[in-house]
């Protein structure tokens, strides 16, 4: 399971450049995480100003 970005995302882009796996990209209405690329390192979680990135359940 990969991290996910919920609907609280404000599309600020803070998470994208810190993703070492290049798993985060801009979607239609929010940023999205490619589950096939995400290694669950959690680096993006600390960068999100609105806490929109969730760890796998």
Order of alpha helices (4+ residues) and beta strands (2+ residues): beta-beta-beta-alpha-beta
